[in-house]
Amino acid sequence: TVLRQLLKFGRTLVGSTVDVTEGIKPLYKPNARPEIIWTDEEIDRFILIAHREKKPELANVLRLAALTGLRRSSLISVKLAHVAEQALIKRARKAVRGRRRLIALPTFSSLARLLSELRHSKRRPGVKTLLVNASGGTWDGDYLTHEFTRIRDLAEIKLIDQDTPNRKPKTIMKTLHDVRGTFATKM
């Protein structure tokens, strides 16, 4: 998109009528998923299935994501030391526009209750992360995504997109990242 605009500007300077970018498809669809959110019923169903599958730690991941809107990398790197009485404060793991932003989330009542519960999770010695896996260790991002997806599929959490003109409805599986939109919508 940027290159296309730059070349368009250059064409006006040199008086060219040839658009060399014509026919190049975009690499991504901007804002392709912004409307996808998890409903309360889907969150409850995921938590129920996670407990049934003896994976309550995945329910904790979803619960924390829904109350903070954090990305996966930031979720699994929140340390006990980041949790203060009035706020959860840490640097984001992902750089946006070349900077790692400071995350400062006020601890409203439901988040404060969850943080208190998570502080008392069983941890292996030396583990300082708020979220822990089944063995009390820190989460590996790829393993978390794999296990989260497995529970999501068992819970059948998906969106049926009816807004596909001239085509049959499209099924979109909801992701952990979509929970960020859920948080933003609820706020």
Disulfide bonds with the S-S distance in Angstrom:
none
